Amino acid sequence: MKLQTQLPLKKETRNLIDYQSKILMLGSCFSENIGDKLSYFKFQAAQNPFGILFHPKAIENLITNAINENEYLDDDLIFQNEIWHSFDAHSSLSSSNKNELLASLNSTILATNKKLKEASHIIITLGTSWVYRFIETDTVVANCHKIPQKKFLKELLTVDEITETLEAIIALLKSVNTNINVLFTVSPIRHLKDGFIENTQSKSHLITAIHQVIDARNNTYYFPSYEIMMDELRDYRFYAEDMVHPNKTAINYIWQKFTDVWFDEKTAVTMKEIDIIQKGILHRPFQENTDQHQQFLKNLEEKKAKITQQLPFIHF
């Protein structure tokens, strides 16, 4: 008896992710869930330099500014609730000190430029097709920073608008990094504040647009995070208490599917070795001074040394 429908996932045969890969994650907060996994397993990965970005226009804007090495100036900031913000970045980057925020934004832009040029893989997680346009400047923002909603117009990006944006993102990336692999995915997190029907419409626009632009011959791909959550994990026991975000079990499940598709056996073996080390580091003994624990620590150091000898960029 089958108690679950499963997506038939085909393993990629070229351009797989390994420990020599340099990975950049951009997009919705689900990208941070996968980014945290990559970090735990000590891949050369970075995530969301401008914080969580929910919609494709915000991601295009970041990539454009990074490639052009755009410099942020005083007029690019907004002051709200005693804090300086950038409409291009998440509130996690905001600061009470204007000069500190400008310095942070400009240094991050330069660092992102470097990462885009060096990346072997960029994983872009799209969260929503809904955007907010700041009426005063007629610009779509990445984050509203709790500014009164009357100052914004809420809009739903059309499939054509998203397709055009994704095509621009791919062209921009290829202009500075010919061999980069671009992986798109749609966040399984439901934006129910927009409404149930509106969330479905939003996700549908994203999925349709992505499939207009992906082509393995151009090293552009789709990974079905959203479909795995909706079809294989269609039970509230896979959700956090808010009944919106995937819980740890769901994240681990989707991560395993991702590794099945994008990692080869050699990489998987190294990941298991690093997992043993990471769990060993987190281990807290009842009696630290016993011979048994000292031997455990010695064995752990030997395992660390073996990994760092093979992969010198790894630090525990």
LINFENTA-V444500 format. One record per residue. PHI is phi in whole degrees, -180 to 180 (none if undefined). PSI is psi in radians with two decimals (none if undefined). D_FIRST is the distance of its C-alpha to the first C-alpha in whole Angstrom. Layout:
phi:PHI psi:PSI d_first:D_FIRST
phi:PHI psi:PSI d_first:D_FIRST
//
This chain:
phi:none psi:2.22 d_first:0
phi:-94 psi:2.18 d_first:4
phi:-108 psi:0.23 d_first:6
phi:-157 psi:2.39 d_first:9
phi:-88 psi:2.44 d_first:11
phi:-125 psi:2.44 d_first:14
phi:-74 psi:2.34 d_first:17
phi:-79 psi:1.69 d_first:18
phi:-93 psi:2.31 d_first:21
phi:-101 psi:2.25 d_first:24
phi:-69 psi:2.34 d_first:26
phi:-68 psi:2.56 d_first:30
phi:-111 psi:-0.13 d_first:32
phi:-141 psi:2.74 d_first:35
phi:58 psi:0.62 d_first:37
phi:-68 psi:2.77 d_first:34
phi:-84 psi:2.28 d_first:35
phi:-139 psi:-2.95 d_first:37
phi:-78 psi:-0.09 d_first:39
phi:-93 psi:-0.20 d_first:42
phi:-69 psi:2.58 d_first:41
phi:-117 psi:2.07 d_first:42
phi:-117 psi:2.37 d_first:40
phi:-122 psi:2.25 d_first:41
phi:-107 psi:2.26 d_first:39
phi:-132 psi:2.53 d_first:40
phi:127 psi:-2.59 d_first:38
phi:-62 psi:2.90 d_first:36
phi:-62 psi:-0.33 d_first:36
phi:-65 psi:-0.51 d_first:32
phi:-63 psi:-0.51 d_first:34
phi:-74 psi:-0.55 d_first:36
phi:-61 psi:-0.81 d_first:32
phi:-72 psi:-0.64 d_first:32
phi:-61 psi:-0.68 d_first:36
phi:-64 psi:-0.63 d_first:35
phi:-65 psi:-0.79 d_first:33
phi:-61 psi:-0.67 d_first:35
phi:-66 psi:-0.76 d_first:38
phi:-59 psi:-0.71 d_first:36
phi:-88 psi:0.18 d_first:35
phi:66 psi:0.57 d_first:39
phi:-75 psi:2.81 d_first:39
phi:-83 psi:1.46 d_first:42
phi:-134 psi:2.53 d_first:41
phi:-131 psi:2.67 d_first:42
phi:-137 psi:2.42 d_first:41
phi:39 psi:1.22 d_first:42
phi:-60 psi:-0.49 d_first:46
phi:-103 psi:0.35 d_first:47
phi:81 psi:-3.09 d_first:44
phi:-63 psi:2.27 d_first:41
phi:-122 psi:2.17 d_first:42
phi:-90 psi:-0.55 d_first:39
phi:-124 psi:2.81 d_first:40
phi:-64 psi:-0.57 d_first:41
phi:-63 psi:-0.68 d_first:45
phi:-66 psi:-0.66 d_first:45
phi:-70 psi:-0.73 d_first:44
phi:-60 psi:-0.73 d_first:46
phi:-63 psi:-0.77 d_first:49
phi:-62 psi:-0.82 d_first:48
phi:-63 psi:-0.74 d_first:48
phi:-61 psi:-0.85 d_first:51
phi:-64 psi:-0.65 d_first:53
phi:-68 psi:-0.78 d_first:52
phi:-65 psi:-0.67 d_first:53
phi:-85 psi:-0.02 d_first:56
phi:52 psi:0.84 d_first:57
phi:-60 psi:2.38 d_first:58
phi:-102 psi:2.19 d_first:60
phi:-81 psi:2.37 d_first:59
phi:-121 psi:3.05 d_first:63
phi:-52 psi:-0.73 d_first:64
phi:-69 psi:-0.23 d_first:63
phi:-85 psi:-0.10 d_first:59
phi:-104 psi:2.82 d_first:59
phi:-134 psi:2.48 d_first:58
phi:-105 psi:2.12 d_first:60
phi:-148 psi:2.26 d_first:57
phi:54 psi:0.75 d_first:57
phi:67 psi:0.29 d_first:60
phi:-129 psi:2.48 d_first:57
phi:-89 psi:2.37 d_first:58
phi:-131 psi:2.78 d_first:55
phi:-117 psi:2.31 d_first:54
phi:-67 psi:-0.21 d_first:52
phi:-89 psi:-0.17 d_first:50
phi:-129 psi:2.81 d_first:49
phi:-71 psi:2.76 d_first:47
phi:-63 psi:-0.34 d_first:48
phi:-63 psi:-0.33 d_first:48
phi:-93 psi:-0.20 d_first:50
phi:-63 psi:2.77 d_first:53
phi:-151 psi:2.66 d_first:56
phi:-76 psi:-0.23 d_first:59
phi:-109 psi:2.00 d_first:61
phi:-60 psi:-0.78 d_first:62
phi:-66 psi:-0.63 d_first:63
phi:-65 psi:-0.71 d_first:60
phi:-65 psi:-0.78 d_first:57
phi:-61 psi:-0.77 d_first:59
phi:-63 psi:-0.71 d_first:59
phi:-66 psi:-0.80 d_first:56
phi:-61 psi:-0.79 d_first:55
phi:-72 psi:-0.64 d_first:57
phi:-70 psi:-0.61 d_first:56
phi:-68 psi:-0.67 d_first:53
phi:-59 psi:-0.80 d_first:53
phi:-66 psi:-0.71 d_first:55
phi:-65 psi:-0.67 d_first:52
phi:-67 psi:-0.66 d_first:50
phi:-56 psi:-0.80 d_first:52
phi:-64 psi:-0.75 d_first:52
phi:-67 psi:-0.65 d_first:48
phi:-64 psi:-0.65 d_first:47
phi:-74 psi:-0.50 d_first:50
phi:-95 psi:-0.34 d_first:48
phi:-64 psi:2.39 d_first:44
phi:-88 psi:-0.53 d_first:42
phi:-138 psi:2.38 d_first:39
phi:-122 psi:2.22 d_first:39
phi:-110 psi:2.04 d_first:36
phi:-113 psi:2.03 d_first:37
phi:-103 psi:2.03 d_first:34
phi:-94 psi:2.33 d_first:35
phi:-104 psi:-0.66 d_first:35
phi:-155 psi:2.72 d_first:36
phi:-97 psi:-0.14 d_first:39
phi:-80 psi:2.35 d_first:41
phi:-132 psi:2.84 d_first:44
phi:-120 psi:2.26 d_first:47
phi:-105 psi:2.13 d_first:51
phi:-73 psi:1.99 d_first:54
phi:-60 psi:-0.69 d_first:56
phi:-60 psi:-0.66 d_first:59
phi:-113 psi:-0.06 d_first:59
phi:57 psi:0.76 d_first:56
phi:-126 psi:2.50 d_first:54
phi:-78 psi:2.29 d_first:50
phi:-105 psi:2.75 d_first:49
phi:-82 psi:-0.54 d_first:47
phi:-153 psi:2.42 d_first:47
phi:-86 psi:-0.25 d_first:49
phi:53 psi:0.62 d_first:50
phi:61 psi:0.41 d_first:50
phi:-73 psi:2.48 d_first:53
phi:-49 psi:2.36 d_first:53
phi:-65 psi:-0.39 d_first:51
phi:-64 psi:-0.27 d_first:54
phi:-87 psi:0.04 d_first:55
phi:-128 psi:2.71 d_first:52
phi:-109 psi:2.29 d_first:51
phi:-93 psi:2.25 d_first:47
phi:-134 psi:2.62 d_first:45
phi:-104 psi:2.07 d_first:42
phi:-66 psi:2.37 d_first:42
phi:-77 psi:2.88 d_first:42
phi:-59 psi:-0.74 d_first:39
phi:-63 psi:-0.71 d_first:43
phi:-65 psi:-0.73 d_first:44
phi:-68 psi:-0.74 d_first:41
phi:-58 psi:-0.80 d_first:41
phi:-61 psi:-0.71 d_first:45
phi:-65 psi:-0.78 d_first:44
phi:-66 psi:-0.67 d_first:42
phi:-62 psi:-0.69 d_first:44
phi:-65 psi:-0.71 d_first:47
phi:-61 psi:-0.82 d_first:45
phi:-62 psi:-0.78 d_first:44
phi:-63 psi:-0.73 d_first:47
phi:-62 psi:-0.82 d_first:49
phi:-62 psi:-0.78 d_first:47
phi:-68 psi:-0.42 d_first:47
phi:-69 psi:-0.42 d_first:51
phi:-115 psi:-0.17 d_first:51
phi:-152 psi:1.52 d_first:48
phi:-57 psi:-0.65 d_first:48
phi:-96 psi:0.12 d_first:45
phi:-65 psi:2.45 d_first:43
phi:-98 psi:2.22 d_first:39
phi:-111 psi:2.03 d_first:38
phi:-110 psi:2.08 d_first:35
phi:-99 psi:2.54 d_first:34
phi:-148 psi:2.79 d_first:31
phi:-111 psi:2.27 d_first:31
phi:-62 psi:2.32 d_first:30
phi:-76 psi:-0.06 d_first:27
phi:-74 psi:2.21 d_first:30
phi:-87 psi:2.25 d_first:30
phi:-91 psi:1.29 d_first:34
phi:-74 psi:-0.24 d_first:34
phi:-66 psi:-0.42 d_first:38
phi:-77 psi:-0.34 d_first:38
phi:115 psi:2.61 d_first:36
phi:-63 psi:-0.86 d_first:32
phi:-66 psi:-0.73 d_first:33
phi:-64 psi:-0.61 d_first:36
phi:-67 psi:-0.75 d_first:33
phi:-63 psi:-0.74 d_first:31
phi:-62 psi:-0.75 d_first:34
phi:-61 psi:-0.87 d_first:35
phi:-64 psi:-0.66 d_first:32
phi:-62 psi:-0.72 d_first:32
phi:-61 psi:-0.75 d_first:35
phi:-63 psi:-0.87 d_first:34
phi:-64 psi:-0.75 d_first:31
phi:-62 psi:-0.79 d_first:33
phi:-64 psi:-0.74 d_first:36
phi:-59 psi:-0.75 d_first:35
phi:-74 psi:-0.15 d_first:33
phi:-79 psi:-0.39 d_first:37
phi:-114 psi:-0.34 d_first:38
phi:-76 psi:2.53 d_first:36
phi:-162 psi:1.98 d_first:37
phi:-58 psi:-0.49 d_first:36
phi:-67 psi:-0.37 d_first:39
phi:-106 psi:0.26 d_first:41
phi:59 psi:0.67 d_first:39
phi:-122 psi:2.32 d_first:37
phi:-139 psi:2.92 d_first:33
phi:-129 psi:2.34 d_first:30
phi:-117 psi:2.24 d_first:28
phi:-86 psi:1.07 d_first:25
phi:-58 psi:-0.79 d_first:25
phi:-63 psi:-0.78 d_first:25
phi:-67 psi:-0.64 d_first:22
phi:-62 psi:-0.75 d_first:20
phi:-67 psi:-0.75 d_first:21
phi:-74 psi:-0.58 d_first:21
phi:-106 psi:-0.76 d_first:17
phi:-86 psi:-0.49 d_first:15
phi:-117 psi:0.72 d_first:17
phi:-81 psi:1.15 d_first:18
phi:-155 psi:2.42 d_first:18
phi:-68 psi:-0.19 d_first:22
phi:-70 psi:-0.18 d_first:21
phi:-98 psi:0.18 d_first:21
phi:-113 psi:2.70 d_first:25
phi:-71 psi:3.13 d_first:28
phi:-62 psi:-0.45 d_first:30
phi:-77 psi:-0.09 d_first:32
phi:62 psi:0.36 d_first:28
phi:-124 psi:-0.83 d_first:29
phi:-87 psi:2.49 d_first:29
phi:-62 psi:2.47 d_first:26
phi:-86 psi:-3.07 d_first:26
phi:-60 psi:-0.70 d_first:27
phi:-61 psi:-0.78 d_first:23
phi:-66 psi:-0.75 d_first:22
phi:-62 psi:-0.77 d_first:26
phi:-63 psi:-0.67 d_first:24
phi:-65 psi:-0.83 d_first:21
phi:-67 psi:-0.66 d_first:23
phi:-60 psi:-0.75 d_first:26
phi:-63 psi:-0.70 d_first:23
phi:-63 psi:-0.71 d_first:22
phi:-64 psi:-0.77 d_first:26
phi:-66 psi:-0.61 d_first:27
phi:-61 psi:-0.62 d_first:24
phi:-85 psi:-0.68 d_first:26
phi:-110 psi:-0.12 d_first:30
phi:-116 psi:2.48 d_first:30
phi:-89 psi:3.08 d_first:31
phi:-64 psi:-0.67 d_first:30
phi:-62 psi:-0.76 d_first:34
phi:-64 psi:-0.70 d_first:34
phi:-63 psi:-0.65 d_first:31
phi:-64 psi:-0.79 d_first:32
phi:-63 psi:-0.69 d_first:35
phi:-61 psi:-0.70 d_first:33
phi:-64 psi:-0.69 d_first:32
phi:-65 psi:-0.72 d_first:35
phi:-69 psi:-0.63 d_first:37
phi:-61 psi:-0.73 d_first:34
phi:-61 psi:-0.75 d_first:35
phi:-65 psi:-0.81 d_first:39
phi:-61 psi:-0.71 d_first:38
phi:-68 psi:-0.60 d_first:36
phi:-66 psi:-0.68 d_first:39
phi:-63 psi:-0.66 d_first:41
phi:-78 psi:-0.24 d_first:40
phi:-66 psi:2.33 d_first:40
phi:-121 psi:1.92 d_first:42
phi:-78 psi:2.74 d_first:44
phi:-74 psi:-0.64 d_first:45
phi:-128 psi:1.82 d_first:48
phi:-73 psi:-0.42 d_first:49
phi:-92 psi:0.07 d_first:52
phi:-74 psi:2.68 d_first:50
phi:-61 psi:-0.65 d_first:51
phi:-62 psi:-0.75 d_first:47
phi:-70 psi:-0.65 d_first:46
phi:-64 psi:-0.64 d_first:49
phi:-67 psi:-0.66 d_first:48
phi:-60 psi:-0.77 d_first:44
phi:-65 psi:-0.69 d_first:46
phi:-63 psi:-0.79 d_first:48
phi:-62 psi:-0.66 d_first:45
phi:-65 psi:-0.75 d_first:44
phi:-64 psi:-0.63 d_first:47
phi:-66 psi:-0.68 d_first:46
phi:-67 psi:-0.70 d_first:43
phi:-61 psi:-0.81 d_first:44
phi:-61 psi:-0.68 d_first:47
phi:-63 psi:-0.78 d_first:45
phi:-68 psi:-0.80 d_first:43
phi:-70 psi:-0.43 d_first:46
phi:-70 psi:-0.69 d_first:48
phi:-74 psi:-0.68 d_first:45
phi:-130 psi:1.47 d_first:45
phi:-60 psi:-0.38 d_first:48
phi:-75 psi:-0.20 d_first:47
phi:-83 psi:2.31 d_first:45
phi:-130 psi:2.34 d_first:46
phi:-104 psi:none d_first:45
//
